[in-house]
Amino acid sequence: MNAANQPFIETHFNHSLPKMEINLSKITHNARKIMEIYGAKGIQVMAVTKGVCGSLEIANLLIDIGIRQLGDSKIENIKQMKDAGVQAEFVLLRTPALSQIEAVTEYADISMQTELVVIDHLSQCAMKNETVKKIILMIELGDLREGIMPDQLAHYLPHIIQLPGIELVGIGANFACFGGVKPDTEKMNTLSALAASIRKQYALPLPIVSGGNSANYNWFSSSEEVGEINHLRIGESILLGRETLSREAIPGLYTDAFTFYSEVIESKVKPSVPYGQIAQNVLGVYPSFDEMGDIRRCILGVGFQDVLVSGLTPLLDLNIMGFSSDHTVLNAKKVDLQVGDAVAFSVNYGALLSIMTSSAVAKEYI
Ligand SMILES: *Cc1c(COP(=O)(O)O)cnc(C)c1O
């Protein structure tokens, strides 16, 4: 085994694998930079923790460097952070289910909302608990996931404004998540104009105008004026250092704060193409493989139950040939990979999300 002179292979006999290695100083650097970049034009950054399943280590470092709001799509993650004493204003990003409203009342300081029946119920729960819950209304601007159609606002707002226990603190829009729609100047101007007209018409301060997520970087960096937009909800740019329209790295940010390691459990020279009669594989597809003669095939002890394998990129010159629920098969090519070696991968957002959610993957903070 000559792992010692290959930087992205480690031999582990007493470490727990698979594992995610999480570099907290790189995330700290990224979060500081993101605050600096957006702060330069008066935009406040809410850090989004759903990609790391509400990790307490990461939540605490974000608060330590001056982030005030943490957003997550799962109330369970918010509860975990709040129960652990993380000192933030917690924002529930996914518009809540009617059945979750009691938990929302208890744990989320602000929630994103689009449905009157849900807001009515939140109002009742807030009254019962003698509290006031802040909400941000999400407006549909074309990506076609959550949001109220702009021409319906006149129907929603008068009702919401008079509800006891509810304080409308902002409006927001989301982009590049479902429909892949860009948050461009036109969309941002539309949101700004809506904010201005709501403030005027209803005499509301409406302090938060939340223009989007990590996909807003290109709009932001190419715009002198940001209009009324004063808030963005940023996950991926802080965690993985990228904007999300074309996944370009943001200059000065780390894209490698997370490294995934998995262990080789079999290493053998075998044919490159399966032999016998071919039917469906475990994914329900008829797989096909290129004929490359005999190759060194290495099996890793992880599969799609643990990680979105398609979101992994090996840090060595290896190919992922395929995977099943608990195995991933590599073409080791010229790398001398042996049983017991740990193979390192960079992750995309999907792989990050799946790994951080998986109880089968150890998390190592460095
Ligand atoms: C996930 C999410 C975000 C954060 O998106 P990133 O691309 O990770 O910055 C922002 N807003 C909403 C509503 C989300 O669901």
The ligand as an SDF file (V2000), in Angstrom:
LIG
                    3D

 15 15  0  0  0  0  0  0  0  0999 V2000
  -32.9470   26.9760    0.4340 C   0  0  0  0  0  0  0  0  0  0  0  0
  -33.5230   28.3120    0.3890 C   0  0  0  0  0  0  0  0  0  0  0  0
  -32.6870   29.4230    0.3710 C   0  0  0  0  0  0  0  0  0  0  0  0
  -31.1770   29.3240    0.3180 C   0  0  0  0  0  0  0  0  0  0  0  0
  -30.7380   28.9760   -0.9590 O   0  0  0  0  0  0  0  0  0  0  0  0
  -29.1950   28.8910   -1.3460 P   0  0  0  0  0  0  0  0  0  0  0  0
  -29.1980   28.6590   -2.8050 O   0  0  0  0  0  0  0  0  0  0  0  0
  -28.6120   27.7880   -0.5720 O   0  0  0  0  0  0  0  0  0  0  0  0
  -28.5910   30.2030   -0.9720 O   0  0  0  0  0  0  0  0  0  0  0  0
  -33.2940   30.6760    0.3660 C   0  0  0  0  0  0  0  0  0  0  0  0
  -34.6430   30.8020    0.3770 N   0  0  0  0  0  0  0  0  0  0  0  0
  -35.4730   29.7480    0.4020 C   0  0  0  0  0  0  0  0  0  0  0  0
  -36.9430   29.9790    0.4120 C   0  0  0  0  0  0  0  0  0  0  0  0
  -34.9370   28.4680    0.4000 C   0  0  0  0  0  0  0  0  0  0  0  0
  -35.7690   27.4170    0.4160 O   0  0  0  0  0  0  0  0  0  0  0  0
  1  2  1  0
  2  3  1  0
  2 14  2  0
  3  4  1  0
  3 10  2  0
  4  5  1  0
  5  6  1  0
  6  7  2  0
  6  8  1  0
  6  9  1  0
 10 11  1  0
 11 12  2  0
 12 13  1  0
 12 14  1  0
 14 15  1  0
M  END
$$$$
